[in-house]
Amino acid sequence: MDGIFGKMNSMKVAARNYYHPMLKAGSVKPLWHMMIFTSVVMYTSNYMAFKGRAVQAGRVEQKAALRDYRAIHGDPTAH
């Protein structure tokens, strides 16, 4: 089983071997790992779906405004 399915199967086995004893013992570590994983996935998907374009558009607008300001008032960093 090589390829992506083999890698997925080996990851599944490794995760089971790592988390199963902790779940049996009642450890909170698997819960924390799932919470962190969920947070990272939610933040990333939210940024990519909604905020990414708005942030980039805002940066372009700020650069244009700064360029216009410096054209009128001069560049304060140019000595």
SULLINPE-V809985 format. One record per pair of residues at least 12 apart in sequence whose C-alpha atoms are under 7 Angstrom apart, sorted by the first residue. I is the first residue (numbers start at 1). J is the second residue. If there is no record, write none. Layout:
i:I j:J
i:I j:J
This chain:
none
